């Protein structure tokens, strides 16, 4: 069901002034119905190609098409296992057939995978055309739609092929989250917890305190957590667009998480679920080093557990995960950079994690040998 509030909250606008492009993230219930005028307002080229998935288009396509005055969508399969160059080629094919030129724009309308793939197509077609994200999952709304990371997976690792390409705008409507499955919605909440752990103890506490209203998709509960996560991401991206320093803290939970996704061929986990496990691994590493208090580690474990069960990992090998981490894009000069929490709301980055301590941490969350 969609959650409708009798008095829609005023939209929030967050500016993201990156060196390559400044743009705004607009968040508000009912924003989907105003997409057309908003695109006109920012001067989006009149030729607009909407890239979406069959499921999202079935659920929200008629509303979206009305809002933009009609749209012929380019529909591609969704899900991490389809996030590959062959799928992006289908987007190129549709653009070429339609004679799309540099006075064209791609509007992504879907979750993080659709945004990443269509964003990469926008970055590379004719060496770059206009891009606007209209994310439809919680994970995409709080994380992947902001910051300009676009790209695809390689069989040996996640997001190994890609670019930094900032959108011209991001338009977020919390009301579209009403059609998400509980599992998909929960997957996005792990990323919200990530922002709490890295940057905001108050956001972490809010998720714990308002979990019931958040799961009910109440706009009153969703607006503050989406807004704060977007503010945090926007500030970090503006300060470090190409992940040379501060932005690396946003990889918290992603090192082990990406390994889990890769060794299961992107079929077992939602991205957020893998990040949930990855945060537990990083917290165990930090606790074992004496860098994180046991009570903070327990608070994280309790909050993750309170959202519901994560997919099982007892049949997965710690050795396979360690091997996958060697292909992680966070390996620099042969050293794996690891984001460790030092308190709720604060992290540090280390490059001296030994294989033995990493193996112990992986086993502590339930991985096999």
URDAHU-V550153 format. One record per helix or strand. SS is the DSSP state (2 for helix, 1 for strand). FROM is the first residue (numbers start at 1). LEN is the number of residues. If there is no record, write none. Layout:
((SS:FROM:LEN) (SS:FROM:LEN))
//
This chain:
((1:12:6) (1:22:6) (2:31:11) (1:47:6) (2:54:15) (1:73:3) (2:80:3) (2:85:13) (1:104:7) (2:112:16) (1:130:6) (2:138:7) (1:149:6) (1:157:8) (1:169:4) (2:174:6) (2:182:18) (2:201:9) (2:211:5) (2:219:21) (2:246:6) (2:254:10) (2:271:18) (2:294:13) (1:317:1) (2:318:8) (1:331:2) (1:335:2) (1:338:6) (1:346:5) (2:355:10) (1:368:1))
//
